[in-house]
Amino acid sequence: MSKLADKLRAMSPEEREYTLQSLPYHLAEEGQYKRLCHLLTDFDFLQIKLERMGVAALIDDYDLIQNHESWKELKWIQKALYMFGESLIKNTTQSDKQFWMLFLPFKYLPQINRLLETAPPYKDKSWLCLLSPTIKTPLAQPLIRTLTGHKNSVSAVAVTPDGKKVISGSGDNTLKIWDLATGKEEYTLRGHNDSVNAVAVTPDEKKLISGSSDKTLKVWDLATGKEKYTLRGHNDSVNAVAVTRDGKKVISGSSDKTLKVWDLATGKEKYTLRGHNDSVNAVAVTRDGKKVISGSDDKTLKVWDLATGNEEYTLTGHNDSVNAVAVTRDGKKLISGSDDKTLKVWDLATGKLEYTLTGHNDWVSAVAVTPDGTKVISGSRDKTLKIWDLATGKEESTLTGHNDSVNAVAVTPDGTKVISGSRDKTLKIWDLATGKLEYTLTGHNDSVSAVAVTSDGTKVISRSWDKTLKIWDLATGKLEYTLTGHNDSVNAVGVTPDGKKVISEIDDKTLKVWDLATGKIEYILTGHNFWVNAVAVTPDGQKLISGSSDNTLKVWDLATGKEEYILTGHNFWVNAIAVTPDRKKVISGSRENTLKVWDLATGKEEYTLTGHNYSVNAIAVTPDGKKVISGSWDKTLKIWDLATGKLEYTLTGHNFWVNAVAVTPDGKKVISGSDDKTLKVWDLDRGECIATFTAEAWITCCAVAPDGVTIVAGDSSGQVHFLRLMGIE
């Protein structure tokens, strides 16, 4: 615990609350940004403030440093709080683990590295910590959070001027108010008798206006959520609503082909704008309050003088309905979105079309512009949002994640976030400001089929279906070099105890023996009639045992490369092999659901272990040679007494096939990898799972380093994961 944490915990509740609330502000006010950065990267401060004051208060602290150079690094912490702050509060005992996983790819950034260093390495639970980034951190993704609660399509979205609340309107006839910092629903507004199609907030944040298919607009008190009054006058659905900057007028657009201007103070209609020949779908007001722009199913946009109600001119160019309009803050440009799948950018002063933005594959339903006027965000029936550079008209990126049409888009006042509403009944909050994460995931180009660690614990060898072997530095997780030379997928790998030779087997039925120092092939072993699935080297490094889909095991002399004898007895593929530490026994696992124990000196089968209900894929032997652990497609691991051949107990917990098994050098823990994408560590004495790591693909293989806490696992995506078991004595 840091000195700051000690001081905070020693304070009275009142003094502590005041310090937590005011200290960041005072540091910023005095220009002490170095101290503020230090504070905002102190794990204990973050945790205490989260516990005492909640997520929103801590998020606000990071806004104090936005104009400082450290913001480039600290913004990632703020984003993590937006995404996971609530879960960190609920699960503080695991917050250190979550922070490690989230920020590991950013460890090269000084401020992030400090945060990781101040985070305790473990607390009261065992867990698997990644040593290098091999999974995509959620922080690298633009999606911050998904808001759920509506029971029908989300048709409208607005953000309050202070950027703290989101308002949504839905086909379930309700509006919902959300806290942007926490993602929590604050309350629901009920009163409309049909879909809510449009929402707008007054600049003073006191009133909320909604438009509905029930032909009315409603004015709500935003603080209380109570309806103030209803505006009636339209003869059909109200599809669009806008409020003037002075908060005095509301403009609505309707399927009755008209726009209406309302006095917000009295709720009375001032006048009606007529001119469209079909439904009015979109309305926008210039910042100076002088012009209103409308978009219609008649394929046109119209620009109106708000003072007189006169139409100034009509913009033509779209080939289908105009669904959305937005105006830049300076009032110079107008952007429209249409059923013709395009957006168009217009010069508002002249009414001329400047250029067309193409890229969506379906109707453009929503449009918004960032406050600085540099970016346009569009939402489409193709389920995506697109970010466009307004100066060049080029698409910058596409945001995917919704499962149905994107109906509404809004941008926060600071231009850092986009909120979208969709027919999939959700709202999503997207990060517009933090940019791209600069890190690369290295690995194989296809599934990793085996990993092995050299006996000195310095190197890892991985084999893959991409026909290569890779040599890694165990301490750093960095790739040292790649061995090529196979003409087919590499299925198994073994390492001699002295770490000088690597044995690999491939789908062309051969085994290759490599010199690890030079990376050159020493010799090739041939003799199997089908794929070789497994290899094991005796502890003295003199013999190699291979198992094949030809249902046999072969014993080879590693010094000469000659085959010594064949072990026959399995009736199906041999998938796994292990050798006892005393070199006396070989254990094999087969697709026929059994294990067999062989006398290595004579090549004779001693007995068969039965109990699994599906293929046995992995085998490991404890260092004392007393127990065998097997992993199977029946989702279980089984512990066997090697002296008697009896089953001792079964470990359950995986939800899919178990592909890999390893035992720690002290014989106390078992590591298993599964198609359920998890790597599990089990306490062998208690028969309990004590730690789990979840990857993004099936775990296909695993190995343990001589230190007993460093674990290497390969997955079906080609990644090789380097992990450390934390929280053990």
Order of alpha helices (4+ residues) and beta strands (2+ residues): alpha-alpha-alpha-alpha-alpha-alpha-alpha-alpha-beta-beta-beta-beta-beta-beta-beta-beta-beta-beta-beta-beta-beta-beta-beta-beta-beta-beta-beta-beta-beta-beta-beta-beta-beta-beta-beta-beta-beta-beta-beta-beta-beta-beta-beta-beta-beta-beta-beta-beta-beta-beta-beta-beta-beta-beta-beta-beta-beta-beta-beta-beta-beta-beta-beta-beta
